[in-house]
Amino acid sequence: MERHQAELKQTGLQLVAVAIGEPKHIKRYCGSLAPSLTCLAQNETEASRGYGLKQATFDQVVSFDVLKAGMRALSKGTVGGPVIGDPRMLSGTFIIDRNGVVTYGYYSRDVSDHPSIEALITAALQHTQE
Amino acid sequence: MTAQLNIGDQAPTFLLTDQNGNQVELEQLWANGPTLLTFLRHFG
């Protein structure tokens, strides 16, 4: 998301990332890797589970698609740091309006899956056109 | 296990911690404007 933050912010959205960790982990991630995001930490997976996110099955962690995505990330120079959190927790992305209503939701199919930036921008633009 | 959210559902709010150790309620964020909320597997 950090790579596309300029396009996303142009739509007027606030960008917020949530993961498991402590303030020092947020400082490392948001301070250097994703400085344009508001990063928030949860102690365990309570917020993730509250949004209906689940732990990945074995097939959602180890698959050809996951391997391919990992190789693609490496080829772009993306190197992960130490893993803080729950690497088996599947990710999810939501757009929430001012009234707290979900207007877009994406549940990752496996640990390498993310929504397309085009889908996010299209969903985000609905807010600016209202 | 909580069910997946659908479009039109009310988003649950949680009290989380920012990088300075301050507590932040999610609903305070979206009250300021539409919010893209992404749950990462981990910071790193």
Backbone of each chain as nested JSON, in Angstrom:
{
  "chains": [
    {"id": "A", "residues": [
      {"number": 1, "name": "MET", "atoms": {"N": [0.828, -1.209, 0.0], "CA": [0.0, 0.0, 0.0], "C": [0.862, 1.258, 0.0]}},
      {"number": 2, "name": "GLU", "atoms": {"N": [2.013, 1.16, 0.671], "CA": [2.894, 2.329, 0.717], "C": [3.299, 2.774, -0.683]}},
      {"number": 3, "name": "ARG", "atoms": {"N": [3.524, 1.791, -1.586], "CA": [3.951, 2.136, -2.94], "C": [2.908, 2.971, -3.667]}},
      {"number": 4, "name": "HIS", "atoms": {"N": [1.641, 2.777, -3.314], "CA": [0.551, 3.458, -4.02], "C": [-0.112, 4.522, -3.163]}},
      {"number": 5, "name": "GLN", "atoms": {"N": [0.558, 4.931, -2.089], "CA": [-0.091, 5.837, -1.147], "C": [-0.488, 7.158, -1.793]}},
      {"number": 6, "name": "ALA", "atoms": {"N": [0.306, 7.666, -2.739], "CA": [-0.018, 8.959, -3.347], "C": [-1.341, 8.868, -4.109]}},
      {"number": 7, "name": "GLU", "atoms": {"N": [-1.495, 7.781, -4.898], "CA": [-2.746, 7.611, -5.649], "C": [-3.933, 7.446, -4.702]}},
      {"number": 8, "name": "LEU", "atoms": {"N": [-3.722, 6.677, -3.656], "CA": [-4.821, 6.442, -2.716], "C": [-5.179, 7.715, -1.949]}},
      {"number": 9, "name": "LYS", "atoms": {"N": [-4.182, 8.463, -1.536], "CA": [-4.466, 9.675, -0.764], "C": [-5.169, 10.733, -1.607]}},
      {"number": 10, "name": "GLN", "atoms": {"N": [-4.923, 10.694, -2.92], "CA": [-5.614, 11.643, -3.803], "C": [-7.12, 11.436, -3.775]}},
      {"number": 11, "name": "THR", "atoms": {"N": [-7.545, 10.247, -3.416], "CA": [-8.975, 9.977, -3.347], "C": [-9.582, 10.522, -2.055]}},
      {"number": 12, "name": "GLY", "atoms": {"N": [-8.745, 10.996, -1.15], "CA": [-9.24, 11.572, 0.095], "C": [-9.305, 10.596, 1.248]}},
      {"number": 13, "name": "LEU", "atoms": {"N": [-8.859, 9.375, 1.021], "CA": [-8.907, 8.383, 2.099], "C": [-7.779, 8.595, 3.098]}},
      {"number": 14, "name": "GLN", "atoms": {"N": [-8.07, 8.323, 4.359], "CA": [-7.005, 8.169, 5.346], "C": [-6.516, 6.728, 5.22]}},
      {"number": 15, "name": "LEU", "atoms": {"N": [-5.229, 6.526, 5.311], "CA": [-4.654, 5.187, 5.172], "C": [-4.194, 4.691, 6.532]}},
      {"number": 16, "name": "VAL", "atoms": {"N": [-4.776, 3.599, 6.967], "CA": [-4.492, 3.077, 8.304], "C": [-4.114, 1.603, 8.192]}},
      {"number": 17, "name": "ALA", "atoms": {"N": [-3.004, 1.228, 8.807], "CA": [-2.565, -0.167, 8.821], "C": [-2.572, -0.678, 10.254]}},
      {"number": 18, "name": "VAL", "atoms": {"N": [-3.064, -1.898, 10.428], "CA": [-3.141, -2.517, 11.755], "C": [-2.399, -3.85, 11.708]}},
      {"number": 19, "name": "ALA", "atoms": {"N": [-1.585, -4.093, 12.714], "CA": [-0.926, -5.398, 12.84], "C": [-0.669, -5.663, 14.315]}},
      {"number": 20, "name": "ILE", "atoms": {"N": [-0.2, -6.85, 14.583], "CA": [0.135, -7.192, 15.956], "C": [1.516, -6.623, 16.269]}},
      {"number": 21, "name": "GLY", "atoms": {"N": [1.658, -6.059, 17.445], "CA": [2.974, -5.56, 17.806], "C": [2.911, -4.566, 18.933]}},
      {"number": 22, "name": "GLU", "atoms": {"N": [4.027, -3.921, 19.143], "CA": [4.16, -2.905, 20.17], "C": [4.573, -1.607, 19.48]}},
      {"number": 23, "name": "PRO", "atoms": {"N": [4.46, -0.482, 20.199], "CA": [4.837, 0.804, 19.587], "C": [6.215, 0.783, 18.921]}},
      {"number": 24, "name": "LYS", "atoms": {"N": [7.187, 0.085, 19.488], "CA": [8.528, 0.073, 18.877], "C": [8.51, -0.608, 17.496]}},
      {"number": 25, "name": "HIS", "atoms": {"N": [7.626, -1.583, 17.339], "CA": [7.536, -2.242, 16.031], "C": [6.885, -1.317, 15.006]}},
      {"number": 26, "name": "ILE", "atoms": {"N": [5.891, -0.54, 15.469], "CA": [5.253, 0.426, 14.566], "C": [6.277, 1.466, 14.141]}},
      {"number": 27, "name": "LYS", "atoms": {"N": [7.085, 1.919, 15.079], "CA": [8.068, 2.964, 14.755], "C": [9.002, 2.483, 13.657]}},
      {"number": 28, "name": "ARG", "atoms": {"N": [9.398, 1.237, 13.741], "CA": [10.303, 0.711, 12.714], "C": [9.59, 0.643, 11.369]}},
      {"number": 29, "name": "TYR", "atoms": {"N": [8.371, 0.106, 11.376], "CA": [7.657, -0.102, 10.113], "C": [7.191, 1.224, 9.516]}},
      {"number": 30, "name": "CYS", "atoms": {"N": [6.434, 1.998, 10.308], "CA": [5.884, 3.249, 9.785], "C": [6.96, 4.322, 9.687]}},
      {"number": 31, "name": "GLY", "atoms": {"N": [7.963, 4.21, 10.522], "CA": [9.001, 5.229, 10.5], "C": [9.853, 5.159, 9.243]}},
      {"number": 32, "name": "SER", "atoms": {"N": [10.135, 3.946, 8.77], "CA": [11.045, 3.839, 7.629], "C": [10.396, 3.193, 6.41]}},
      {"number": 33, "name": "LEU", "atoms": {"N": [9.602, 2.153, 6.61], "CA": [9.068, 1.417, 5.463], "C": [7.769, 2.004, 4.924]}},
      {"number": 34, "name": "ALA", "atoms": {"N": [6.955, 2.571, 5.804], "CA": [5.652, 3.064, 5.366], "C": [5.307, 4.36, 6.091]}},
      {"number": 35, "name": "PRO", "atoms": {"N": [6.093, 5.406, 5.856], "CA": [5.924, 6.644, 6.636], "C": [4.62, 7.394, 6.381]}},
      {"number": 36, "name": "SER", "atoms": {"N": [3.931, 7.082, 5.282], "CA": [2.715, 7.842, 4.989], "C": [1.47, 7.229, 5.628]}},
      {"number": 37, "name": "LEU", "atoms": {"N": [1.627, 6.079, 6.255], "CA": [0.468, 5.404, 6.834], "C": [0.335, 5.731, 8.309]}},
      {"number": 38, "name": "THR", "atoms": {"N": [-0.892, 5.7, 8.791], "CA": [-1.133, 5.673, 10.231], "C": [-1.088, 4.213, 10.636]}},
      {"number": 39, "name": "CYS", "atoms": {"N": [-0.165, 3.864, 11.492], "CA": [-0.036, 2.465, 11.891], "C": [-0.491, 2.286, 13.325]}},
      {"number": 40, "name": "LEU", "atoms": {"N": [-1.266, 1.255, 13.539], "CA": [-1.796, 0.958, 14.87], "C": [-1.53, -0.503, 15.201]}},
      {"number": 41, "name": "ALA", "atoms": {"N": [-1.295, -0.746, 16.478], "CA": [-0.978, -2.107, 16.916], "C": [-2.121, -2.691, 17.737]}},
      {"number": 42, "name": "GLN", "atoms": {"N": [-2.327, -3.974, 17.54], "CA": [-3.233, -4.73, 18.405], "C": [-2.359, -5.701, 19.199]}},
      {"number": 43, "name": "ASN", "atoms": {"N": [-2.782, -6.018, 20.427], "CA": [-1.984, -6.905, 21.273], "C": [-1.98, -8.331, 20.745]}},
      {"number": 44, "name": "GLU", "atoms": {"N": [-3.169, -8.782, 20.391], "CA": [-3.316, -10.138, 19.843], "C": [-4.04, -9.978, 18.518]}},
      {"number": 45, "name": "THR", "atoms": {"N": [-4.845, -10.93, 18.165], "CA": [-5.538, -10.844, 16.877], "C": [-6.992, -10.414, 17.04]}},
      {"number": 46, "name": "GLU", "atoms": {"N": [-7.309, -9.745, 18.194], "CA": [-8.711, -9.462, 18.485], "C": [-9.376, -8.585, 17.419]}},
      {"number": 47, "name": "ALA", "atoms": {"N": [-8.685, -7.548, 16.953], "CA": [-9.297, -6.679, 15.945], "C": [-9.398, -7.415, 14.605]}},
      {"number": 48, "name": "SER", "atoms": {"N": [-8.347, -8.13, 14.242], "CA": [-8.393, -8.901, 12.982], "C": [-9.577, -9.861, 12.986]}},
      {"number": 49, "name": "ARG", "atoms": {"N": [-9.738, -10.564, 14.075], "CA": [-10.84, -11.527, 14.152], "C": [-12.189, -10.819, 14.172]}},
      {"number": 50, "name": "GLY", "atoms": {"N": [-12.227, -9.635, 14.772], "CA": [-13.463, -8.852, 14.79], "C": [-13.903, -8.446, 13.399]}},
      {"number": 51, "name": "TYR", "atoms": {"N": [-12.943, -8.389, 12.475], "CA": [-13.259, -8.06, 11.087], "C": [-13.426, -9.329, 10.24]}},
      {"number": 52, "name": "GLY", "atoms": {"N": [-13.468, -10.454, 10.916], "CA": [-13.74, -11.705, 10.204], "C": [-12.527, -12.34, 9.558]}},
      {"number": 53, "name": "LEU", "atoms": {"N": [-11.347, -11.888, 9.937], "CA": [-10.129, -12.467, 9.361], "C": [-9.771, -13.751, 10.092]}},
      {"number": 54, "name": "LYS", "atoms": {"N": [-9.154, -14.655, 9.366], "CA": [-8.853, -15.981, 9.914], "C": [-7.381, -16.306, 9.743]}},
      {"number": 55, "name": "GLN", "atoms": {"N": [-6.965, -17.349, 10.456], "CA": [-5.619, -17.86, 10.24], "C": [-5.606, -18.692, 8.967]}},
      {"number": 56, "name": "ALA", "atoms": {"N": [-4.5, -18.579, 8.253], "CA": [-4.37, -19.318, 6.999], "C": [-4.229, -20.808, 7.266]}},
      {"number": 57, "name": "THR", "atoms": {"N": [-4.736, -21.588, 6.342], "CA": [-4.48, -23.022, 6.367], "C": [-3.093, -23.273, 5.762]}},
      {"number": 58, "name": "PHE", "atoms": {"N": [-2.621, -24.482, 5.851], "CA": [-1.302, -24.815, 5.285], "C": [-1.241, -24.444, 3.8]}},
      {"number": 59, "name": "ASP", "atoms": {"N": [-2.304, -24.777, 3.069], "CA": [-2.319, -24.499, 1.628], "C": [-2.309, -23.009, 1.318]}},
      {"number": 60, "name": "GLN", "atoms": {"N": [-2.771, -22.194, 2.268], "CA": [-2.791, -20.746, 2.046], "C": [-1.443, -20.107, 2.399]}},
      {"number": 61, "name": "VAL", "atoms": {"N": [-0.552, -20.893, 2.998], "CA": [0.795, -20.4, 3.33], "C": [1.816, -20.941, 2.333]}},
      {"number": 62, "name": "VAL", "atoms": {"N": [1.645, -22.212, 1.994], "CA": [2.609, -22.87, 1.108], "C": [1.895, -23.275, -0.171]}},
      {"number": 63, "name": "SER", "atoms": {"N": [2.089, -22.492, -1.198], "CA": [1.478, -22.832, -2.485], "C": [2.321, -22.216, -3.59]}},
      {"number": 64, "name": "PHE", "atoms": {"N": [2.032, -22.613, -4.804], "CA": [2.776, -22.066, -5.942], "C": [2.546, -20.562, -6.046]}},
      {"number": 65, "name": "ASP", "atoms": {"N": [1.305, -20.116, -5.837], "CA": [1.012, -18.682, -5.935], "C": [1.783, -17.88, -4.895]}},
      {"number": 66, "name": "VAL", "atoms": {"N": [1.882, -18.427, -3.682], "CA": [2.605, -17.726, -2.61], "C": [4.09, -17.653, -2.952]}},
      {"number": 67, "name": "LEU", "atoms": {"N": [4.623, -18.77, -3.445], "CA": [6.045, -18.792, -3.83], "C": [6.314, -17.793, -4.95]}},
      {"number": 68, "name": "LYS", "atoms": {"N": [5.416, -17.77, -5.916], "CA": [5.572, -16.861, -7.064], "C": [5.539, -15.398, -6.594]}},
      {"number": 69, "name": "ALA", "atoms": {"N": [4.613, -15.095, -5.677], "CA": [4.511, -13.724, -5.167], "C": [5.758, -13.349, -4.372]}},
      {"number": 70, "name": "GLY", "atoms": {"N": [6.288, -14.304, -3.633], "CA": [7.507, -14.045, -2.866], "C": [8.683, -13.747, -3.773]}},
      {"number": 71, "name": "MET", "atoms": {"N": [8.807, -14.515, -4.854], "CA": [9.897, -14.296, -5.805], "C": [9.743, -12.939, -6.501]}},
      {"number": 72, "name": "ARG", "atoms": {"N": [8.493, -12.591, -6.813], "CA": [8.24, -11.297, -7.47], "C": [8.638, -10.149, -6.537]}},
      {"number": 73, "name": "ALA", "atoms": {"N": [8.281, -10.281, -5.251], "CA": [8.624, -9.234, -4.274], "C": [10.133, -9.107, -4.129]}},
      {"number": 74, "name": "LEU", "atoms": {"N": [10.81, -10.265, -4.089], "CA": [12.272, -10.24, -3.963], "C": [12.912, -9.572, -5.17]}},
      {"number": 75, "name": "SER", "atoms": {"N": [12.353, -9.848, -6.349], "CA": [12.928, -9.271, -7.568], "C": [12.758, -7.754, -7.602]}},
      {"number": 76, "name": "LYS", "atoms": {"N": [11.773, -7.246, -6.858], "CA": [11.569, -5.794, -6.784], "C": [12.35, -5.176, -5.631]}},
      {"number": 77, "name": "GLY", "atoms": {"N": [13.106, -6.013, -4.954], "CA": [13.946, -5.496, -3.875], "C": [13.272, -5.443, -2.523]}},
      {"number": 78, "name": "THR", "atoms": {"N": [12.075, -6.033, -2.426], "CA": [11.375, -6.045, -1.148], "C": [11.94, -7.159, -0.275]}},
      {"number": 79, "name": "VAL", "atoms": {"N": [12.527, -6.76, 0.818], "CA": [13.078, -7.738, 1.753], "C": [12.424, -7.493, 3.107]}},
      {"number": 80, "name": "GLY", "atoms": {"N": [11.755, -8.487, 3.612], "CA": [11.063, -8.339, 4.887], "C": [12.035, -8.285, 6.052]}},
      {"number": 81, "name": "GLY", "atoms": {"N": [11.633, -7.597, 7.081], "CA": [12.429, -7.568, 8.296], "C": [11.987, -8.694, 9.204]}},
      {"number": 82, "name": "PRO", "atoms": {"N": [12.367, -8.627, 10.468], "CA": [11.934, -9.654, 11.401], "C": [10.41, -9.67, 11.513]}},
      {"number": 83, "name": "VAL", "atoms": {"N": [9.854, -10.85, 11.572], "CA": [8.399, -10.972, 11.612], "C": [7.904, -10.794, 13.045]}},
      {"number": 84, "name": "ILE", "atoms": {"N": [7.115, -9.751, 13.244], "CA": [6.489, -9.508, 14.535], "C": [4.994, -9.629, 14.318]}},
      {"number": 85, "name": "GLY", "atoms": {"N": [4.372, -10.544, 14.981], "CA": [2.94, -10.698, 14.79], "C": [2.59, -12.139, 14.539]}},
      {"number": 86, "name": "ASP", "atoms": {"N": [1.596, -12.342, 13.72], "CA": [1.143, -13.688, 13.416], "C": [1.181, -13.876, 11.913]}},
      {"number": 87, "name": "PRO", "atoms": {"N": [2.261, -14.447, 11.381], "CA": [2.382, -14.57, 9.92], "C": [1.347, -15.474, 9.287]}},
      {"number": 88, "name": "ARG", "atoms": {"N": [0.63, -16.24, 10.116], "CA": [-0.415, -17.1, 9.536], "C": [-1.746, -16.382, 9.41]}},
      {"number": 89, "name": "MET", "atoms": {"N": [-1.836, -15.172, 10.001], "CA": [-3.107, -14.446, 9.952], "C": [-3.287, -13.886, 8.541]}},
      {"number": 90, "name": "LEU", "atoms": {"N": [-4.398, -14.172, 7.932], "CA": [-4.664, -13.631, 6.605], "C": [-4.987, -12.145, 6.706]}},
      {"number": 91, "name": "SER", "atoms": {"N": [-4.611, -11.412, 5.692], "CA": [-4.85, -9.973, 5.729], "C": [-6.194, -9.631, 5.101]}},
      {"number": 92, "name": "GLY", "atoms": {"N": [-6.608, -8.402, 5.342], "CA": [-7.867, -7.928, 4.778], "C": [-7.832, -6.418, 4.672]}},
      {"number": 93, "name": "THR", "atoms": {"N": [-8.61, -5.893, 3.739], "CA": [-8.617, -4.445, 3.502], "C": [-10.066, -3.977, 3.399]}},
      {"number": 94, "name": "PHE", "atoms": {"N": [-10.339, -2.87, 4.069], "CA": [-11.707, -2.367, 4.136], "C": [-11.713, -0.858, 3.91]}},
      {"number": 95, "name": "ILE", "atoms": {"N": [-12.78, -0.38, 3.305], "CA": [-13.005, 1.063, 3.257], "C": [-14.25, 1.329, 4.088]}},
      {"number": 96, "name": "ILE", "atoms": {"N": [-14.117, 2.29, 4.986], "CA": [-15.18, 2.587, 5.946], "C": [-15.532, 4.063, 5.826]}},
      {"number": 97, "name": "ASP", "atoms": {"N": [-16.824, 4.353, 5.723], "CA": [-17.215, 5.749, 5.557], "C": [-17.312, 6.462, 6.908]}},
      {"number": 98, "name": "ARG", "atoms": {"N": [-17.66, 7.72, 6.878], "CA": [-17.69, 8.539, 8.094], "C": [-18.652, 8.005, 9.155]}},
      {"number": 99, "name": "ASN", "atoms": {"N": [-19.648, 7.251, 8.706], "CA": [-20.636, 6.717, 9.642], "C": [-20.267, 5.329, 10.155]}},
      {"number": 100, "name": "GLY", "atoms": {"N": [-19.091, 4.876, 9.769], "CA": [-18.646, 3.561, 10.244], "C": [-19.217, 2.413, 9.451]}},
      {"number": 101, "name": "VAL", "atoms": {"N": [-19.692, 2.696, 8.251], "CA": [-20.279, 1.64, 7.418], "C": [-19.224, 1.126, 6.437]}},
      {"number": 102, "name": "VAL", "atoms": {"N": [-19.147, -0.183, 6.319], "CA": [-18.208, -0.802, 5.385], "C": [-18.721, -0.587, 3.962]}},
      {"number": 103, "name": "THR", "atoms": {"N": [-17.889, 0.04, 3.128], "CA": [-18.294, 0.255, 1.727], "C": [-17.471, -0.593, 0.765]}},
      {"number": 104, "name": "TYR", "atoms": {"N": [-16.425, -1.233, 1.289], "CA": [-15.59, -2.112, 0.471], "C": [-14.894, -3.075, 1.419]}},
      {"number": 105, "name": "GLY", "atoms": {"N": [-14.815, -4.326, 1.02], "CA": [-14.096, -5.287, 1.845], "C": [-13.398, -6.31, 0.979]}},
      {"number": 106, "name": "TYR", "atoms": {"N": [-12.19, -6.664, 1.352], "CA": [-11.428, -7.668, 0.597], "C": [-10.739, -8.594, 1.582]}},
      {"number": 107, "name": "TYR", "atoms": {"N": [-11.029, -9.869, 1.464], "CA": [-10.389, -10.883, 2.306], "C": [-9.373, -11.643, 1.451]}},
      {"number": 108, "name": "SER", "atoms": {"N": [-8.138, -11.624, 1.886], "CA": [-7.076, -12.247, 1.093], "C": [-7.286, -13.75, 0.988]}},
      {"number": 109, "name": "ARG", "atoms": {"N": [-7.041, -14.277, -0.218], "CA": [-7.224, -15.71, -0.477], "C": [-6.108, -16.542, 0.137]}},
      {"number": 110, "name": "ASP", "atoms": {"N": [-4.901, -15.968, 0.163], "CA": [-3.76, -16.637, 0.785], "C": [-2.82, -15.557, 1.318]}},
      {"number": 111, "name": "VAL", "atoms": {"N": [-1.69, -15.943, 1.896], "CA": [-0.839, -14.954, 2.561], "C": [-0.168, -13.985, 1.593]}},
      {"number": 112, "name": "SER", "atoms": {"N": [-0.214, -14.285, 0.301], "CA": [0.419, -13.378, -0.665], "C": [-0.593, -12.497, -1.388]}},
      {"number": 113, "name": "ASP", "atoms": {"N": [-1.857, -12.702, -1.127], "CA": [-2.914, -12.055, -1.912], "C": [-3.296, -10.687, -1.322]}},
      {"number": 114, "name": "HIS", "atoms": {"N": [-3.478, -9.712, -2.211], "CA": [-3.894, -8.362, -1.807], "C": [-4.867, -7.83, -2.854]}},
      {"number": 115, "name": "PRO", "atoms": {"N": [-5.698, -6.875, -2.475], "CA": [-6.597, -6.29, -3.473], "C": [-5.79, -5.494, -4.497]}},
      {"number": 116, "name": "SER", "atoms": {"N": [-6.344, -5.387, -5.693], "CA": [-5.643, -4.602, -6.709], "C": [-5.794, -3.126, -6.371]}},
      {"number": 117, "name": "ILE", "atoms": {"N": [-4.79, -2.368, -6.741], "CA": [-4.822, -0.924, -6.464], "C": [-5.969, -0.278, -7.254]}},
      {"number": 118, "name": "GLU", "atoms": {"N": [-6.248, -0.822, -8.444], "CA": [-7.339, -0.265, -9.261], "C": [-8.686, -0.444, -8.556]}},
      {"number": 119, "name": "ALA", "atoms": {"N": [-8.885, -1.611, -7.951], "CA": [-10.153, -1.856, -7.248], "C": [-10.294, -0.919, -6.057]}},
      {"number": 120, "name": "LEU", "atoms": {"N": [-9.196, -0.682, -5.36], "CA": [-9.251, 0.211, -4.2], "C": [-9.563, 1.639, -4.624]}},
      {"number": 121, "name": "ILE", "atoms": {"N": [-8.922, 2.078, -5.686], "CA": [-9.15, 3.463, -6.136], "C": [-10.584, 3.623, -6.631]}},
      {"number": 122, "name": "THR", "atoms": {"N": [-11.065, 2.626, -7.357], "CA": [-12.458, 2.698, -7.823], "C": [-13.416, 2.788, -6.64]}},
      {"number": 123, "name": "ALA", "atoms": {"N": [-13.181, 1.955, -5.632], "CA": [-14.053, 1.976, -4.448], "C": [-13.916, 3.291, -3.7]}},
      {"number": 124, "name": "ALA", "atoms": {"N": [-12.706, 3.802, -3.623], "CA": [-12.473, 5.046, -2.893], "C": [-13.133, 6.228, -3.578]}},
      {"number": 125, "name": "LEU", "atoms": {"N": [-13.114, 6.21, -4.912], "CA": [-13.675, 7.338, -5.644], "C": [-15.178, 7.474, -5.461]}},
      {"number": 126, "name": "GLN", "atoms": {"N": [-15.833, 6.398, -5.055], "CA": [-17.269, 6.491, -4.781], "C": [-17.541, 7.494, -3.68]}},
      {"number": 127, "name": "HIS", "atoms": {"N": [-16.596, 7.627, -2.748], "CA": [-16.792, 8.569, -1.638], "C": [-16.665, 10.006, -2.12]}},
      {"number": 128, "name": "THR", "atoms": {"N": [-15.727, 10.229, -3.013], "CA": [-15.512, 11.604, -3.456], "C": [-16.612, 12.048, -4.417]}},
      {"number": 129, "name": "GLN", "atoms": {"N": [-17.318, 11.075, -5.018], "CA": [-18.369, 11.423, -5.976], "C": [-19.733, 11.554, -5.308]}},
      {"number": 130, "name": "GLU", "atoms": {"N": [-19.78, 11.229, -3.988], "CA": [-21.081, 11.315, -3.294], "C": [-21.425, 12.757, -2.982]}}
    ]},
    {"id": "B", "residues": [
      {"number": 1, "name": "MET", "atoms": {"N": [-15.791, -17.522, 16.329], "CA": [-15.223, -16.887, 15.139], "C": [-16.217, -15.871, 14.575]}},
      {"number": 2, "name": "THR", "atoms": {"N": [-15.753, -14.639, 14.378], "CA": [-16.632, -13.609, 13.852], "C": [-16.792, -13.781, 12.344]}},
      {"number": 3, "name": "ALA", "atoms": {"N": [-18.013, -13.565, 11.887], "CA": [-18.276, -13.726, 10.455], "C": [-17.622, -12.599, 9.666]}},
      {"number": 4, "name": "GLN", "atoms": {"N": [-17.403, -12.861, 8.408], "CA": [-16.857, -11.825, 7.542], "C": [-17.859, -10.683, 7.402]}},
      {"number": 5, "name": "LEU", "atoms": {"N": [-17.329, -9.487, 7.209], "CA": [-18.166, -8.309, 7.059], "C": [-18.615, -8.177, 5.608]}},
      {"number": 6, "name": "ASN", "atoms": {"N": [-19.785, -7.649, 5.433], "CA": [-20.306, -7.386, 4.101], "C": [-20.455, -5.883, 3.901]}},
      {"number": 7, "name": "ILE", "atoms": {"N": [-20.539, -5.49, 2.662], "CA": [-20.783, -4.078, 2.371], "C": [-22.117, -3.675, 3.003]}},
      {"number": 8, "name": "GLY", "atoms": {"N": [-22.096, -2.546, 3.704], "CA": [-23.299, -2.071, 4.403], "C": [-23.299, -2.411, 5.875]}},
      {"number": 9, "name": "ASP", "atoms": {"N": [-22.402, -3.309, 6.289], "CA": [-22.306, -3.636, 7.721], "C": [-21.653, -2.494, 8.489]}},
      {"number": 10, "name": "GLN", "atoms": {"N": [-21.99, -2.409, 9.759], "CA": [-21.3, -1.467, 10.633], "C": [-19.92, -2.034, 10.961]}},
      {"number": 11, "name": "ALA", "atoms": {"N": [-18.904, -1.222, 10.795], "CA": [-17.542, -1.684, 11.095], "C": [-17.331, -1.716, 12.604]}},
      {"number": 12, "name": "PRO", "atoms": {"N": [-16.76, -2.785, 13.115], "CA": [-16.484, -2.823, 14.554], "C": [-15.344, -1.869, 14.905]}},
      {"number": 13, "name": "THR", "atoms": {"N": [-15.436, -1.263, 16.069], "CA": [-14.368, -0.371, 16.508], "C": [-13.541, -1.054, 17.584]}},
      {"number": 14, "name": "PHE", "atoms": {"N": [-12.272, -0.769, 17.596], "CA": [-11.36, -1.349, 18.588], "C": [-10.421, -0.265, 19.088]}},
      {"number": 15, "name": "LEU", "atoms": {"N": [-9.994, -0.432, 20.323], "CA": [-9.02, 0.48, 20.912], "C": [-7.624, -0.088, 20.629]}},
      {"number": 16, "name": "LEU", "atoms": {"N": [-6.845, 0.65, 19.85], "CA": [-5.528, 0.181, 19.44], "C": [-4.462, 1.168, 19.917]}},
      {"number": 17, "name": "THR", "atoms": {"N": [-3.208, 0.843, 19.64], "CA": [-2.1, 1.653, 20.152], "C": [-1.289, 2.212, 18.998]}},
      {"number": 18, "name": "ASP", "atoms": {"N": [-0.962, 3.515, 19.061], "CA": [-0.133, 4.088, 18.003], "C": [1.346, 3.989, 18.359]}},
      {"number": 19, "name": "GLN", "atoms": {"N": [2.188, 4.545, 17.499], "CA": [3.636, 4.365, 17.684], "C": [4.186, 5.07, 18.917]}},
      {"number": 20, "name": "ASN", "atoms": {"N": [3.39, 6.0, 19.471], "CA": [3.835, 6.685, 20.677], "C": [3.217, 6.1, 21.942]}},
      {"number": 21, "name": "GLY", "atoms": {"N": [2.493, 5.006, 21.76], "CA": [1.877, 4.365, 22.913], "C": [0.511, 4.93, 23.265]}},
      {"number": 22, "name": "ASN", "atoms": {"N": [0.01, 5.855, 22.443], "CA": [-1.32, 6.425, 22.709], "C": [-2.406, 5.473, 22.241]}},
      {"number": 23, "name": "GLN", "atoms": {"N": [-3.498, 5.477, 22.952], "CA": [-4.634, 4.636, 22.585], "C": [-5.485, 5.373, 21.54]}},
      {"number": 24, "name": "VAL", "atoms": {"N": [-5.834, 4.674, 20.498], "CA": [-6.626, 5.255, 19.404], "C": [-7.824, 4.365, 19.147]}},
      {"number": 25, "name": "GLU", "atoms": {"N": [-8.997, 4.964, 19.158], "CA": [-10.226, 4.226, 18.865], "C": [-10.469, 4.323, 17.357]}},
      {"number": 26, "name": "LEU", "atoms": {"N": [-10.698, 3.195, 16.725], "CA": [-10.87, 3.222, 15.265], "C": [-11.995, 4.163, 14.836]}},
      {"number": 27, "name": "GLU", "atoms": {"N": [-13.073, 4.217, 15.585], "CA": [-14.204, 5.047, 15.155], "C": [-13.86, 6.532, 15.167]}},
      {"number": 28, "name": "GLN", "atoms": {"N": [-12.844, 6.901, 15.94], "CA": [-12.392, 8.296, 15.913], "C": [-11.764, 8.626, 14.565]}},
      {"number": 29, "name": "LEU", "atoms": {"N": [-11.136, 7.626, 13.965], "CA": [-10.476, 7.863, 12.678], "C": [-11.493, 8.066, 11.571]}},
      {"number": 30, "name": "TRP", "atoms": {"N": [-12.429, 7.14, 11.466], "CA": [-13.364, 7.285, 10.341], "C": [-14.352, 8.43, 10.549]}},
      {"number": 31, "name": "ALA", "atoms": {"N": [-14.507, 8.902, 11.779], "CA": [-15.335, 10.091, 11.999], "C": [-14.715, 11.313, 11.322]}},
      {"number": 32, "name": "ASN", "atoms": {"N": [-13.412, 11.274, 11.111], "CA": [-12.712, 12.377, 10.437], "C": [-12.796, 12.281, 8.921]}},
      {"number": 33, "name": "GLY", "atoms": {"N": [-13.205, 11.145, 8.404], "CA": [-13.309, 10.99, 6.961], "C": [-13.153, 9.537, 6.566]}},
      {"number": 34, "name": "PRO", "atoms": {"N": [-13.543, 9.217, 5.322], "CA": [-13.444, 7.831, 4.855], "C": [-12.035, 7.271, 5.066]}},
      {"number": 35, "name": "THR", "atoms": {"N": [-12.009, 6.034, 5.486], "CA": [-10.741, 5.432, 5.916], "C": [-10.514, 4.107, 5.211]}},
      {"number": 36, "name": "LEU", "atoms": {"N": [-9.31, 3.938, 4.716], "CA": [-8.902, 2.637, 4.187], "C": [-8.155, 1.944, 5.32]}},
      {"number": 37, "name": "LEU", "atoms": {"N": [-8.719, 0.866, 5.78], "CA": [-8.174, 0.137, 6.935], "C": [-7.646, -1.199, 6.435]}},
      {"number": 38, "name": "THR", "atoms": {"N": [-6.369, -1.409, 6.581], "CA": [-5.806, -2.674, 6.118], "C": [-5.161, -3.41, 7.286]}},
      {"number": 39, "name": "PHE", "atoms": {"N": [-5.479, -4.665, 7.396], "CA": [-4.897, -5.518, 8.436], "C": [-3.734, -6.273, 7.82]}},
      {"number": 40, "name": "LEU", "atoms": {"N": [-2.542, -5.971, 8.336], "CA": [-1.333, -6.635, 7.852], "C": [-1.106, -7.903, 8.651]}},
      {"number": 41, "name": "ARG", "atoms": {"N": [-0.405, -8.832, 8.052], "CA": [-0.052, -10.058, 8.783], "C": [0.952, -9.749, 9.865]}},
      {"number": 42, "name": "HIS", "atoms": {"N": [1.809, -8.795, 9.585], "CA": [2.825, -8.418, 10.566], "C": [3.461, -7.106, 10.142]}},
      {"number": 43, "name": "PHE", "atoms": {"N": [4.049, -6.4, 11.109], "CA": [4.877, -5.245, 10.781], "C": [6.231, -5.783, 10.378]}},
      {"number": 44, "name": "GLY", "atoms": {"N": [6.659, -5.515, 9.207], "CA": [7.983, -5.995, 8.8], "C": [8.023, -6.224, 7.313]}}
    ]}
  ]
}
